Structures are given as C-alpha cells and as structure tokens.
C-alpha cells in the first residue's frame, strides 16, 4: 500500500508540482490556523458549527481547504473560538534585504 506522504515526497522532486504546492502555502496555513483555533478552544467541528449557526460539514470544508471563508466568516470563527482575528501581510523571502 502506497502512503500519501511517500507520493508527496516523490512528487516534490518535480519542479512544476513543487511550484504549485508552494502556491497553496497560504491556504494550508489558513486551514491549519482554523483547526488550531478550534482545537485550542476545546471544540469539535460540530460544536463550532453550532456556535456559528452552521453545519459541521461547512466547518470541515473550511478546515480541509475546500472552501475559503470570507473575512466576515473568519471574524465569526474568531468570536466562536474566543480568539481575535489578525490578518497581516508579510514580505516574502524574495522581498527581504
């Protein structure tokens, strides 16, 4: 049985794959931040959904990166998890001196 991690490691040797994967870094970081905020609040996806007046499936899509939440929705997630939303732009390595 082939593991996903093994396939990813193999594919990362392909420059085109690596470039496309890197382009998704922000989306991966957002999904990880959503999961972390929910987990740190001690909530399940279902509990977060209930607090927000939505369904667990919607939370799963945000956390899985299938749907990008709006900034308004990010604010609602922050309130539901007892956190504060902070959005920043950070210069990339190619822009640093």
C-alpha contacts under 8 A as a table, 3 or more apart, distances in Angstrom:
res1	aa1	res2	aa2	distance
2	X	6	X	6.98
2	X	7	X	7.36
3	X	6	X	5.31
3	X	7	X	6.56
4	X	7	X	5.10
4	X	8	X	6.11
5	X	8	X	5.04
5	X	9	X	6.17
6	X	9	X	5.15
6	X	10	X	6.28
7	X	10	X	5.08
7	X	11	X	6.04
8	X	11	X	5.02
8	X	12	X	5.99
9	X	12	X	5.21
9	X	13	X	7.09
10	X	13	X	5.73
10	X	14	X	7.78
11	X	14	X	5.47
11	X	17	X	6.35
11	X	18	X	7.46
12	X	15	X	7.08
12	X	17	X	6.11
12	X	18	X	5.04
13	X	17	X	7.84
13	X	18	X	7.09
14	X	17	X	5.40
14	X	18	X	6.14
15	X	18	X	5.04
15	X	19	X	6.10
16	X	19	X	5.15
16	X	20	X	6.28
17	X	20	X	5.20
17	X	21	X	5.99
18	X	21	X	5.07
18	X	22	X	6.05
19	X	22	X	5.10
19	X	23	X	6.27
20	X	23	X	5.04
20	X	24	X	6.74
21	X	24	X	5.38
21	X	25	X	6.92
22	X	25	X	5.23
23	X	26	X	7.44
24	X	27	X	5.32
24	X	28	X	6.32
25	X	28	X	5.14
25	X	29	X	6.12
26	X	29	X	5.02
26	X	30	X	6.15
27	X	30	X	5.10
27	X	31	X	6.22
27	X	65	X	6.49
27	X	68	X	7.85
28	X	31	X	5.18
28	X	32	X	6.16
28	X	65	X	6.94
29	X	32	X	5.10
29	X	33	X	6.11
30	X	33	X	5.03
30	X	34	X	6.20
31	X	34	X	5.16
31	X	35	X	6.30
31	X	62	X	6.58
31	X	63	X	4.73
31	X	64	X	6.44
31	X	65	X	5.81
32	X	35	X	5.15
32	X	36	X	6.06
32	X	63	X	7.13
33	X	36	X	5.00
33	X	37	X	6.07
34	X	37	X	5.24
34	X	38	X	6.25
34	X	62	X	7.75
34	X	63	X	6.22
35	X	38	X	5.24
35	X	39	X	6.00
35	X	63	X	6.11
36	X	39	X	5.09
36	X	40	X	5.83
37	X	40	X	5.20
37	X	41	X	6.19
37	X	78	X	7.80
37	X	81	X	6.34
37	X	83	X	7.32
38	X	41	X	5.16
38	X	42	X	6.45
38	X	43	X	5.47
38	X	44	X	7.10
38	X	45	X	7.55
38	X	48	X	7.14
38	X	81	X	5.98
39	X	42	X	4.95
39	X	43	X	5.73
39	X	44	X	7.21
40	X	43	X	7.63
41	X	81	X	5.49
41	X	82	X	7.10
43	X	46	X	7.82
43	X	47	X	5.66
43	X	48	X	6.04
43	X	81	X	7.90
44	X	47	X	5.10
44	X	48	X	6.25
45	X	48	X	5.20
45	X	49	X	6.09
45	X	56	X	5.48
45	X	59	X	6.04
45	X	60	X	6.91
46	X	49	X	5.05
46	X	50	X	6.15
46	X	55	X	6.99
46	X	56	X	4.68
46	X	59	X	7.92
47	X	50	X	5.06
47	X	51	X	6.30
47	X	56	X	7.94
48	X	51	X	5.15
48	X	52	X	6.27
48	X	56	X	7.69
48	X	59	X	7.63
48	X	77	X	7.89
48	X	80	X	6.65
48	X	81	X	7.45
49	X	52	X	5.08
49	X	53	X	5.94
49	X	54	X	4.86
49	X	55	X	5.12
49	X	56	X	5.26
49	X	58	X	7.64
49	X	59	X	6.36
50	X	53	X	5.09
50	X	54	X	6.09
50	X	55	X	6.92
50	X	56	X	7.87
51	X	54	X	7.86
51	X	80	X	5.98
52	X	76	X	6.86
52	X	77	X	7.26
52	X	80	X	6.49
54	X	58	X	6.93
55	X	58	X	5.44
55	X	59	X	6.88
56	X	59	X	5.16
56	X	60	X	6.22
57	X	60	X	4.98
57	X	61	X	6.27
58	X	61	X	5.12
58	X	62	X	6.45
59	X	62	X	5.15
59	X	63	X	6.18
60	X	63	X	5.09
60	X	64	X	5.86
61	X	64	X	5.02
61	X	65	X	6.10
61	X	66	X	5.06
61	X	67	X	5.55
62	X	65	X	5.26
62	X	66	X	6.18
62	X	67	X	5.17
62	X	68	X	6.10
62	X	69	X	6.49
63	X	66	X	7.73
64	X	67	X	7.75
65	X	68	X	6.53
69	X	72	X	7.95
69	X	73	X	5.70
69	X	74	X	6.31
70	X	73	X	5.07
70	X	74	X	6.21
71	X	74	X	4.89
71	X	75	X	6.25
72	X	75	X	5.12
72	X	76	X	6.48
73	X	76	X	4.94
73	X	77	X	6.19
74	X	77	X	4.99
74	X	78	X	6.18
74	X	85	X	7.06
75	X	78	X	5.01
75	X	79	X	6.32
75	X	84	X	7.81
75	X	85	X	6.05
76	X	79	X	5.14
76	X	80	X	6.10
77	X	80	X	5.04
77	X	81	X	6.09
78	X	81	X	5.22
78	X	82	X	5.92
78	X	83	X	4.72
78	X	84	X	5.50
78	X	85	X	5.73
79	X	82	X	5.08
79	X	83	X	6.08
79	X	84	X	7.15
80	X	83	X	7.75
91	X	94	X	7.88
91	X	95	X	5.77
91	X	96	X	6.65
92	X	95	X	5.37
92	X	96	X	6.69
93	X	96	X	5.35
